[in-house]
Amino acid sequence: MIFANFLPARRQLPLRLHIATLFIALIVLLGATIIWNSFTKTTQLILHAADERFERMAEQTGRQLQMLVTPVATTVDLLAWQRLTADNTLIERLDHLGYLSEALSQSTHLDALYIGYDDGDFFLLRALPPNSPLRDALAAPNAARYLVQSVERNGTEAATGAFLYFDAALQLLRHEARPDYTFDPRNRPWYQAARSRPDRIRTDPYLFFTSREAGITLARRARIGTAVVGADLTLSALSATLNSSRLFSTTQLVVFDSSGQVIAYPEATRLPQQGEGGALRLVRLPELKEPSLTELERHLPRPDQRRAGLPPKNFALEAAGQTWHGMVRTLPFEGGTPLFLGLAVPRADLLADAKRIRDEGALIAIGLVLLALPITWLLANRIARHLKNLVDEAARIRRFDFQKPIVVHSIINEVNQLARAMDLMKSTIRRFLDIGSALTAERDFARLLDRVLAETLALAQGDAGILFLVSDDEQELRPTAARVSDPLGTVTTDRLPTLSLTESSPHPLVAAAQRTVPQIKPLTPDEPLAAYMALLTDPPIKPVGQLILVPLRNRQQELVGLLALLKTGTPPDDNRIGPELLAFIAALSGTSAVSIENQRLFQAQKHLFESFIRLLADAIDAKSPYTGGHCARVPELTKLLAQAACADQAGAFRDFTLSTGEWEELHIACWLHDCGKITTPEYVVDKATKLETLYNRINEVRMRFEVLKRDAEITYWRAVAEGGNLAELRIKLEADWRALDDDFTFVASCNQGGEFMAPDQIARLKRLAERTWLRTLDDRLGLSHEEQARKARAPAMPLPTVESLLADKPEHCFERHPDDQIGADNPWGFQLKIPELLYNQGEVHNLCVARGTLTEEERYKINEHIVQTIMMLSRLPFPKPLRRVPEIAGGHHETMDGHGYPKRLKRDEMSVLARMMAIADIFEALTAVDRPYKSGKTLSEALKIMARMVREQHIDAEIFALFLRAGVYRHYAERFLRPEQIDAVEIEDYLTGAQTH
């Protein structure tokens, strides 16, 4: 202990005694000398000045008296309306400590606030300032700032007395049963007077029993309960005022009531006097043993004549062998009997020579001050040296410098006590910050729970502990972490049952969790708590000792969980858990509860974000029956590649690692890599034939061919009717039909997309498009507003009208809106060739598509999903660890040679993860079996195509090599491909082919 050997043989005195002795001695010496030199003046001016000063003094004392009473009276009036006056138990009354303590703090002269109940109960709150003499008399705890005095009778005459000590934060420090405290307020005059009147009453001044100070009681009947509220107001300030207002040391100033009781006197310690029966009472004027005041009493009317007050009165007194100048004034004081201010001053003092007082007094005062300066300096320096050291230590604490202990050796007891308190505070703050930092830094929820339990268990020096958390449905208290200290380690919580929070007869642990403050319970083998804690050991052994139960509550004071800490054995008194340690555990539990709550909120937010990401990906896959599962398979394949890169110890990726945050970043980017597809129309994504939009328009073309076949038959029958050769006409009809069937078959085959369309096929299509058919119905009827607007680009033809068999009409062209334009200076760096039209649904235009089913406009629309992905993700406020999500998700259509889209990035401009996702996206697309325009390729076919893409610098060669050598393709195939797709693969063939250019 750093204070074990500090100055044991030297006498220690309180700091206030040192300072008071020094300054009082100097002030008394200086004042006595100056006052002795002031007995010279004998002019009427001095007497007149004395009278005026006494008048001002009387006015000032009256104002001060009223200032003392007014706020207390207001407090009593307000207290009379408080629910406290109707509360029946001590626990209910303690809920109002905040209000009462605030009321006490508003008036330094308010000694106590209390309530006397009609059933004899009594509840009082008294302030215990640090320098109050009551503290030693009551043996109050050092930290105590308030005392609650309570008497409960519970409807009987048997009284239960108790003293409760609270600190400045109103935390209970000690509950002290006082069987001898049987105070009955119903017998007190203030209670009886206030009970029978509707307004506030004031008692005559009397000596308070507890504080031994003169004062009055203000009381009033409660407005909402059967009680009387009261307040004790000390009048010690009047004594201080009189002391400071005395003209000379011999001046006698006194405040007394009509009965002659002295209420205020410069020497306040002389006011209490032991009366009959040993009880203390206020001294009367003659009992002060001051001749001038005794003579003053004789010059006043009888006590019964004073109750109505006295007119201002001046008179001369003969006492102690000299003439005194005496004066009496009635002090304004509403309610109750009046108070009087009396003055007696030797006439010789008043008539001292003013000039000699001024000159000689000034010289003497200067001399005394000059004489006192070096003495004061030396003593103050000696006292302040240690205080300065403590100030320096406080500065170190403010800078969070906790390295050195605080060591101070002083002759002043309070300085040493302060040093000890600061050292303990320093140690507590250091440990609290260390534990708080550790809990805040922990990100793994399971490790956080174990850390909370371990730190709290170590702090309490416990032997075992369990951490319970409230379930998500708030129905149960579940054990989530358990530890024992011998041997120290974690214990499985599987054999610990959950506890219901909804049962009408809750388990003792649940009852403890529902409290707001920690508690200590003695543990015996017969208690249910011992049976539960016994489950920590195998076989179960019921422990004996102390159980600390600490409720965990969040910032909203909602129950988060419970800490149960076991300290086995029966400790001696000096080893029991003290209030300081329990308070520290409570503070730590608050930090722990906030950390746990923050982690649970963080996990819930992550889960919500993850669910939202998967919801979006599932919505994109569900949008098209042909791409279902793509958004789920690409993340799996990309992660397999990233894991292979992290495991590569000797290859190109030997320095490649991913932190936990980077794995999360990759995970989110993978799941969101195609989020822009949500803006792509389904009929474009799912376009299986060239004429397909929202439906397959080949049916319109088929109907036109049907019309032409009907026209040929009509022509045939007309010729027959006109007498033509039936056989020849029939041969011609059938030839026309065969030609039309052949032409439609050709058009239908062109409608199905392929890898290549020859020029002669395109020429034939255009020749067929020149054929006509007759339309007799208005094609502008039954259209939507937008269709009508597109039709209006060309004038309506008179019916019937001849139209081309296949046509590219003005209404087939959809203009691009300005919002669909992306300028060259766009903030995302897109470098795109944007088609002039948004869509071109011209029949000839679509049927002449050389490869696949998509026009240039539709292919751009599909490719635009990556543009939308980047734009959507760029607008999201990703935190710093996830800032690269848009870059990773938006780069899987870029190529290594800078000819990809949408930014035309080159290999070195892309991150490794973006290049990995590009390979994953391509491989999944090649092997997927849910595409409308192709079947899934085998492993060998897909790898062959990807090897060619490496040679053409479309994908990264190093990552492709890792993809093959690490067997990523094989692991993916076993999970997601059909058995017939998994064929034999010689990876060296594809590696060699990929490296040859």
Secondary structure, DSSP 4 states (H G I P E B T S, - for coil): -TTTTS-SSS--B-HHHHHHHHHHHHHHHHHHHHHHTTTT---HHHHHHHHHHHHHHHHHHHHHHHHHHHHHHHHHHHHTTSGGGG--SHHHHHTTHHHHHHHHHT-TTEEEEEEEETTS-EEEEEE--TT-THHHHHT--TT--EEEEEEE-TTSS--EEEEEEE-TT--EEEEEE-TT----GGGSHHHHHHHT-SS-EEPPPEE-TTT--EEEEEEEE-SSSSEEEEEEEE-HHHHHHHHHH-SSTT-EEEEEETT-BEEE-SSGGGSEEE-GGG-EEEPBGGGG--HHHHHHHHTSPPHHHHTT----EEEEEEETTEEEEEEEEEEP--SSS-EEEEEEEEHHHHTS-HHHHHHHHHHHHHHHHHHHHHHHHHHHHHHHHHHHHHHHHHHHHHTT--SSPP----SBHHHHHHHHHHHHHHHHHHHHHHHHHHHHH---HHHHHHHHHHHHHHHHT-SEEEEEEE-TTSSEEEEEEEEEETTEEE---TTSPPEESS-SS--HHHHHHTSSS-EEEEE-TTSHHHHHHGGGSSS-----EEEEEEEEE-TT--EEEEEEEEEES---GGGS--HHHHHHHHHHHHHHHHHHHHHHHHHHHHHHHHHHHHHHHHHHHHH-TTSTTHHHHHHHHHHHHHHHHHH-SSSTTTT----HHHHHHHHHHHHTTTGGGGGS-HHHHT--BTTBSSSBTHHHHHHHHHHHHHHHHHHHHHHHHTT--HHHHHHHHHHHHHHHHHHHHHHHHHHB-BS---HHHHHHHHHHHT-EEEE-S-TTTT--HHHHHHHTTSPPPPSSEEEESS---GGGEEEPPGGG---TT-TT-------SEEEE--HHHHHT-SSBS--HHHHHHHHHHHHHHHHHHHTS---GGGTTHHHHHT-TT--TBS--SSS--BGGGS-HHHHHHHHHHHHHHHH-S--SS-PPPPHHHHHHHHHHHHHTTSS-HHHHHHHHHTTHHHHHHHHHS-GGG-----HHHHHHHHH--
